[in-house]
Amino acid sequence: MTTLFISDLHLEESRPDITDAFLAFLKDKAMGVERLYILGDFFEAWIGDDERTPLQETVAAALKEVSESGTDIFLMHGNRDFLIGEDFCNRAGATLLDDPTVVDLYGTPTLLMHGDSLCTADVEYQKFRANMRNPQWQQMILARPLEDRQQMARQLREISMAKNQGKAETIMDVTPEEVVKEMEAHGVQRLIHGHTHRPAVHELQANCQDARRIVLGDWDQYVWWLTLEPGKEPELNKAPL
């Protein structure tokens, strides 16, 4: 039995190398394993399930093949692809997960998150995030013509890149106190998340006990994935892209 975790692939047409690496990962690593979790920012942008670009269709078909091999696939929204809906998940054979979600991983309750909600020092972003995750706002955006949404996505990306260049690195990382708060609120000793692009395993204290926070890596220079198997320590892996 094996469970795999990935996040922050930021799939887009301008990076076919990442798409090729992902398709190879599915064939070599994910086919037939017990579970595959994709914890957000799977795509660089997502403006609605009705867009259906060749890239999106290729990825959906590849995931469906993995699902049909017996692998349960779970997908969580990130800050880039929070408009992924049930239509895409149905085509991909995936189940959409809430952020946050607690799952039992071979006897260990584990909190799964994308990770952006943990970056509470970035007050401006948290306000923006609250608006983006509002169901009424999302319905309003999805009701707009496809071309309008494509233009909006380009503008939001440019704004985000410009603002992030002027922010301190510490602001864009998680707030340690928020990590402990979330873990204690959910009664867990292990947290897995992405978003920060700072892959690592952190030891900490939560619920007055030893705890662990595992951060997944982004797919830019390397392919990153986390492997969990019964009776073994979690293994954070990387390979050249």
C-alpha positions in Angstrom: 0.0 0.0 0.0 1.4 3.4 -1.0 0.0 6.9 -0.8 1.6 9.8 -2.8 1.3 13.5 -2.4 2.2 16.3 -4.9 1.4 20.0 -5.2 2.3 23.2 -6.9 2.9 21.8 -10.4 1.5 25.1 -11.9 0.8 23.3 -15.2 0.6 25.7 -18.1 1.2 25.6 -21.9 4.4 27.5 -21.6 6.0 24.8 -19.5 5.6 21.6 -21.5 8.5 20.1 -19.6 6.5 20.1 -16.4 3.5 18.5 -18.2 5.8 15.8 -19.6 7.3 15.2 -16.2 3.8 14.9 -14.7 2.6 12.4 -17.3 5.8 10.3 -16.7 5.2 10.5 -12.9 1.7 9.2 -13.3 2.9 6.3 -15.4 5.9 5.4 -13.4 4.9 6.2 -9.8 1.1 6.7 -9.5 -0.4 3.9 -11.6 -2.0 1.3 -9.3 -1.0 2.8 -5.9 -3.6 3.2 -3.2 -4.0 7.0 -3.2 -2.7 10.1 -4.9 -3.3 13.5 -3.3 -2.8 16.7 -5.3 -2.8 19.6 -2.8 -3.4 22.7 -4.8 -1.9 24.9 -7.5 -2.1 21.9 -9.9 -2.6 24.4 -12.7 -1.1 27.8 -13.0 -4.6 29.2 -13.6 -8.1 27.9 -13.8 -11.0 30.0 -15.0 -13.7 27.4 -15.1 -14.3 23.8 -16.2 -15.8 25.0 -19.5 -12.4 26.2 -20.9 -11.2 22.7 -21.8 -7.8 23.5 -23.4 -5.8 20.7 -25.0 -3.5 20.7 -21.9 -6.5 20.3 -19.5 -8.0 17.5 -21.6 -4.7 15.7 -21.8 -4.2 15.9 -18.0 -7.8 14.8 -17.3 -7.4 11.8 -19.5 -4.1 10.8 -17.9 -5.6 11.1 -14.4 -8.6 9.1 -15.5 -6.3 6.3 -16.6 -4.6 6.3 -13.2 -8.0 6.2 -11.5 -9.1 3.3 -13.6 -6.0 1.4 -12.5 -7.4 1.4 -9.0 -5.8 4.5 -7.6 -8.0 6.9 -5.6 -7.2 10.5 -6.7 -8.0 13.5 -4.5 -7.6 17.1 -5.6 -7.5 20.2 -3.4 -7.9 23.8 -4.5 -4.9 26.1 -4.4 -4.7 29.8 -4.8 -4.2 29.5 -8.5 -6.8 26.9 -9.4 -9.6 27.5 -6.9 -12.3 27.4 -9.6 -11.7 23.8 -10.5 -15.1 22.1 -10.2 -16.9 18.8 -10.2 -17.0 18.6 -14.0 -13.2 18.5 -14.3 -13.0 16.1 -11.4 -15.5 13.7 -13.0 -13.5 13.7 -16.2 -10.3 13.1 -14.3 -11.7 10.4 -12.0 -10.8 12.6 -9.0 -12.6 13.6 -5.8 -12.5 17.3 -4.7 -11.3 17.8 -1.1 -12.1 20.7 1.2 -9.2 22.8 2.5 -8.5 21.8 5.3 -9.2 18.1 5.5 -8.1 15.5 8.0 -7.5 12.0 6.7 -6.3 8.8 8.3 -3.0 7.7 6.8 -2.3 4.1 8.0 -3.4 4.9 11.5 -2.1 8.5 11.8 -4.6 11.3 11.5 -3.1 13.9 9.2 -4.2 17.4 8.3 -4.0 18.3 4.6 -4.0 21.9 3.4 -2.8 23.8 0.4 -1.0 26.1 2.8 -1.9 29.6 1.7 -4.2 30.1 4.7 -1.3 29.6 7.0 0.5 32.7 5.7 -1.3 35.1 8.0 1.5 37.7 8.0 0.5 38.6 4.5 -2.6 40.5 5.5 -3.3 41.9 2.0 -3.3 38.4 0.5 -5.6 37.0 3.2 -8.2 39.6 2.4 -7.9 38.8 -1.3 -8.1 35.1 -0.5 -11.3 35.6 1.5 -12.9 37.3 -1.5 -11.8 34.6 -4.0 -13.2 31.8 -1.9 -16.6 33.5 -1.5 -19.1 31.2 -3.3 -21.1 34.2 -4.5 -18.0 35.9 -5.9 -17.1 32.7 -7.7 -20.6 32.3 -9.2 -20.4 35.9 -10.5 -17.0 35.3 -12.1 -18.1 32.0 -13.7 -21.1 33.7 -15.2 -18.9 36.0 -17.2 -17.9 35.1 -20.8 -14.9 32.9 -21.2 -12.8 35.6 -22.9 -13.4 38.0 -20.0 -12.3 35.4 -17.5 -9.1 34.7 -19.6 -8.3 38.4 -19.5 -9.0 38.6 -15.8 -6.7 35.6 -15.1 -3.8 37.3 -17.0 -4.3 40.6 -15.1 -4.5 38.9 -11.7 -1.3 37.0 -12.5 0.6 40.1 -13.4 -0.6 41.9 -10.3 0.3 39.0 -8.1 3.8 38.8 -9.6 4.4 42.5 -9.1 3.2 42.5 -5.5 5.2 39.4 -4.5 8.5 40.9 -5.8 8.2 43.6 -3.2 7.3 41.4 -0.2 9.7 40.0 2.4 10.3 36.3 2.2 9.1 35.8 5.8 5.7 37.4 4.9 5.1 34.8 2.2 6.0 31.9 4.4 3.7 30.2 7.0 3.2 31.8 10.4 4.4 29.2 13.0 1.7 30.1 15.5 -0.9 29.6 12.8 0.5 26.1 12.1 0.2 25.1 15.7 -3.3 26.6 16.0 -4.6 24.6 13.0 -3.0 21.4 14.1 -4.4 21.8 17.6 -7.8 22.8 16.3 -7.9 19.5 14.3 -6.3 17.4 17.0 -3.4 16.1 14.8 0.3 15.7 15.1 1.1 15.7 11.4 0.4 18.3 8.7 1.1 18.1 5.0 0.8 21.2 2.7 2.3 22.9 -0.2 2.1 26.5 -1.5 5.3 28.0 -0.1 7.7 26.3 -2.5 10.0 25.5 0.5 10.1 21.7 0.7 11.2 20.4 4.1 10.2 18.4 7.1 9.8 20.5 10.2 9.6 19.1 13.8 7.5 21.1 16.2 5.3 20.9 19.3 1.5 20.8 19.1 -1.1 19.5 21.5 1.8 19.3 24.0 3.4 16.6 21.9 6.0 16.1 19.2 4.5 17.0 15.8 5.6 17.2 12.2 4.9 19.6 9.3 5.8 18.3 5.9 6.0 20.9 3.1 5.8 19.7 -0.5 7.9 21.2 -3.2 7.0 23.0 -6.4 7.7 21.5 -9.8 10.1 24.0 -11.4 13.7 22.6 -11.3 12.7 19.3 -9.7 9.8 16.9 -9.5 8.8 16.6 -5.8 6.6 14.0 -4.2 5.9 12.5 -0.8 5.6 8.8 -0.3 3.8 7.2 2.6 3.6 3.5 3.3 2.4 1.6 6.4 5.0 1.2 9.1 7.5 3.5 7.3 8.6 7.1 7.8 7.2 9.6 5.3 9.7 10.1 2.5 10.1 13.4 0.7 11.5 12.7 -2.7 12.9 14.8 -5.6 14.2 14.1 -9.1 15.5 16.4 -11.9 12.6 17.8 -14.0 
